[in-house]
Amino acid sequence: MTAEAHSFEDSPAERRRRKVREAIIGAAEHIFTEEGESGISMRRLAEAIDYSPAAIYKYFASKDELFTAIRNTFFERLLEHIHAAMEEGGETHILCARCMRAYIETGLEEPNHYMMAFSAGGAERAIREHSEDEVSYQAESLLVSMIEKGKEEGVFRDIDPKVASKAVWASLHGLTMLIVSLEDFPQGMPGSEHVTREAVIELQTDMIMRGLLASPAND
């Protein structure tokens, strides 16, 4: 649901609650950027937005719950972008490549948010709490479905879709994390002044797709 839709459908109390939640998440991202995950505590968050710690707990019962909300927000945005990419249509392998780019671009929209969602603690929570009810599962399911469809069409090689989806995510996540955590990547590396971010993203997604394709003839 868009922010515009929320503004018409939510009650004043719900809008206030959402505004406070967003303020808490914003404060957490700021502290994370300055001090890392270890600097975040309910007390620090309360001080940052001028609330009492007890009030913070009304919105997030624990630090784990806060990080889960941040991770889910990323995947909610990702799902919106994936659905938009799918609406453009096209052959399965083209559609799959477009969705891969959507993952990277979604991460680049909110770099600090992405780093928090997949910090050391965040990544551990993502694996521990992964379930069919989570938006992260929905995003993976869409990728698995595309890979299965590509196999049925003979476009993708015979591979376990679950294995492929994990490998694709690992590759996309690795590049996204490098870009959001290293401000001068890739041009800041010696001898790479001519290398653009777009060129790296384009080649990365192309290499992933070539690993999925049944044969070079399907390029």
Secondary structure, DSSP 8 states (H G I E B T S, - for coil): --HHHHHHHS-HHHHHHHHHHHHHHHHHHHHHHHH-GGG--HHHHHHHTT--HHHHHTT-SSHHHHHHHHHHHHHHHHHHHHHHHHHT---HHHHHHHHHHHHHHHHHHSHHHHHHHTSHHHHHHHHHH--TTSHHHHHHHHHHHHHHHHHHHTSB-S--HHHHHHHHHHHHHHHHHHHHH-TTTTTTSTT-TT--HHHHHHHHHHHHHHHHBS-GGG-
